[in-house]
Amino acid sequence: SPDGQLLNGNMADYLVPMAGEMPDIVCAHVETPTLQSQLGAKGVGEAGTAGAPGAIMNAINDALAPFNARVTAMPFTPERILKALGKV
């Protein structure tokens, strides 16, 4: 509705648009070089991955906790994990 209220009773009744019902997508690339990097390029989607290394480190350390082991540096190589476990 114009005021943002869903008109379908529930999500099971929600109709997903099919490919033929979607408008054509036109892509336009706009380049704005920067002097802040060696390549003159800016990052685009890297911000979405910023939390991944910390989440992976927490998962590894949760798995190592029963062995009183911990990794604190990246990359998380097998050798580094084995060193934390005292196996290397």
ABEGO torsion letter per residue (X at the ends): XAAGBBABABAAABBBBBAAABBBBBBBBBBBBBAABAAGBBBAAAAAAAAAAAAAAAAAAAAAAAAGBBBABOBBBAAAAAAAAGAX
